[in-house]
């Protein structure tokens, strides 16, 4: 590359960096992250549903952890099915060709309304990626997004803001529901599998008449194990 070509490239890079605020998005709630998050939720729910449907209890999965309680396993599965269905509906809403809620509109709306409360990123056309906006850049980005939003009529603004906030809130609700349910299932499997492991070790120690190990294993059992 000649010095002149390198200079042109550097100028282009600098211009692109300086214009990042023109295409802002919320770092954790931008359109791209939202779509990717929806896809992940749907895929994870499908995997969990398959896991439950094909779990016979032999591999230490959910059926084993619930002592073969098919009703409880089915409750977990149907809860994930519900989340997956809701995520699909939100995904289809974003994919509809007749909707006014495209990536630019969503990012402009969220940045203009709540950009001063969240970290923002800006798209770099040269690097083809998002980078953090700080200080004055963030203020410019929020102002830029607000100006584009205010080019709409009042009726259009109200409709756009309603759609954007509805989508953002729906996604956050889905994210929380999935995280809480996944955590509950992990706890269910983790606690019960640990009890099964201790019970097996107790049986082995008893068969070997290893009283010291037997006493130690019994001490690991929680009080509820004696009730159950």
Secondary structure in CASP SS format (residue, H / E / C, confidence):
PFRMAT SS
TARGET T0000
AUTHOR 0000-0000-0000
METHOD secondary structure of the structure
MODEL  1
X C 1.00
X C 1.00
X H 1.00
X H 1.00
X H 1.00
X H 1.00
X H 1.00
X H 1.00
X H 1.00
X H 1.00
X H 1.00
X H 1.00
X H 1.00
X H 1.00
X H 1.00
X H 1.00
X H 1.00
X H 1.00
X C 1.00
X H 1.00
X H 1.00
X H 1.00
X H 1.00
X E 1.00
X E 1.00
X E 1.00
X C 1.00
X C 1.00
X C 1.00
X C 1.00
X H 1.00
X H 1.00
X H 1.00
X H 1.00
X H 1.00
X H 1.00
X H 1.00
X H 1.00
X H 1.00
X H 1.00
X H 1.00
X H 1.00
X H 1.00
X H 1.00
X H 1.00
X H 1.00
X H 1.00
X H 1.00
X H 1.00
X H 1.00
X H 1.00
X H 1.00
X H 1.00
X C 1.00
X C 1.00
X C 1.00
X C 1.00
X C 1.00
X C 1.00
X C 1.00
X C 1.00
X H 1.00
X H 1.00
X H 1.00
X H 1.00
X C 1.00
X C 1.00
X C 1.00
X C 1.00
X H 1.00
X H 1.00
X H 1.00
X H 1.00
X H 1.00
X H 1.00
X H 1.00
X H 1.00
X H 1.00
X H 1.00
X H 1.00
X H 1.00
X H 1.00
X H 1.00
X H 1.00
X H 1.00
X H 1.00
X H 1.00
X H 1.00
X H 1.00
X H 1.00
X H 1.00
X H 1.00
X H 1.00
X H 1.00
X H 1.00
X C 1.00
X C 1.00
X C 1.00
X C 1.00
X C 1.00
X C 1.00
X C 1.00
X H 1.00
X H 1.00
X H 1.00
X H 1.00
X H 1.00
X H 1.00
X H 1.00
X H 1.00
X H 1.00
X H 1.00
X H 1.00
X H 1.00
X H 1.00
X H 1.00
X H 1.00
X C 1.00
X C 1.00
X E 1.00
X E 1.00
X E 1.00
X E 1.00
X E 1.00
X C 1.00
X C 1.00
X C 1.00
X C 1.00
X E 1.00
X E 1.00
X E 1.00
X E 1.00
X E 1.00
X C 1.00
X C 1.00
X H 1.00
X H 1.00
X H 1.00
X H 1.00
X H 1.00
X H 1.00
X H 1.00
X H 1.00
X H 1.00
X H 1.00
X H 1.00
X H 1.00
X H 1.00
X H 1.00
X C 1.00
X C 1.00
X C 1.00
X C 1.00
X H 1.00
X H 1.00
X H 1.00
X H 1.00
X H 1.00
X H 1.00
X H 1.00
X H 1.00
X H 1.00
X H 1.00
X H 1.00
X H 1.00
X H 1.00
X H 1.00
X H 1.00
X H 1.00
X H 1.00
X H 1.00
X H 1.00
X H 1.00
X H 1.00
X H 1.00
X H 1.00
X H 1.00
X H 1.00
X H 1.00
X H 1.00
X H 1.00
X H 1.00
X H 1.00
X H 1.00
X H 1.00
X H 1.00
X H 1.00
X H 1.00
X H 1.00
X H 1.00
X H 1.00
X H 1.00
X H 1.00
X H 1.00
X H 1.00
X H 1.00
X H 1.00
X H 1.00
X H 1.00
X H 1.00
X H 1.00
X H 1.00
X H 1.00
X H 1.00
X H 1.00
X H 1.00
X H 1.00
X C 1.00
X C 1.00
X C 1.00
X H 1.00
X H 1.00
X H 1.00
X H 1.00
X H 1.00
X H 1.00
X H 1.00
X H 1.00
X H 1.00
X H 1.00
X C 1.00
X C 1.00
X H 1.00
X H 1.00
X H 1.00
X H 1.00
X H 1.00
X C 1.00
END
